[in-house]
Amino acid sequence: MSLFILAVAISCKDSKPKSMMSETEEAEDSVATNDSTIYGTMVDGGMNSIVLLTDHGDTLEYLVNPNDTFEVVKGGKINGDRFAIIGYKEYGDNFMRSAINLTSLLGNWSSLDRNFEIKEGGSVTSSLQSEKNPWTAWKIWNGKLILSKDTFDVESLGADTLSLENKSGLFVFTRGK
């Protein structure tokens, strides 16, 4: 009888496999799964559209809503560039709420108190030794640019200027060399 109880006790032991992810990785994975941004490469488009080959292998066409009163595409449209798009569906078509050209975002940016480089793969390097709280990482999440702990709306992104806005104000950077 005691052998039977011992066998039952051993077999009832929690046998679920332990997660190999740390709590931090699980939190990051949770954040990533709540990201509504569609990522991909522009393969075609025109004045009012972007045809995107998504990272999941789908080809989607996103249109600019003619009723929009502001520029929804930040950073220009060039075939082969990577994009992060927040979209919505209306009348069976995909429309862009915002689109950020990630290829245009990469590179050196500077202002009076910051000089940094946004690199492929999510890293940021600072060139100023005196910079307080230098940014070290970047990503797009739900259409917002996250630089380390700071979250920004991309107000404009041109060939030589980047304007970011958050609750602390508007920050304007120029393209460095």
Secondary structure as UniProt FT lines:
FT   HELIX           2..11
FT   HELIX           23..33
FT   STRAND          38..46
FT   TURN            47..48
FT   STRAND          49..54
FT   TURN            55..56
FT   STRAND          59..63
FT   TURN            66..67
FT   STRAND          73..74
FT   TURN            79..80
FT   STRAND          82..90
FT   TURN            91..92
FT   STRAND          93..101
FT   HELIX           102..105
FT   STRAND          107..110
FT   STRAND          115..118
FT   TURN            120..121
FT   STRAND          123..126
FT   TURN            129..130
FT   STRAND          137..141
FT   TURN            142..143
FT   STRAND          144..147
FT   TURN            148..149
FT   STRAND          150..157
FT   STRAND          161..166
FT   TURN            167..168
FT   STRAND          169..175
//
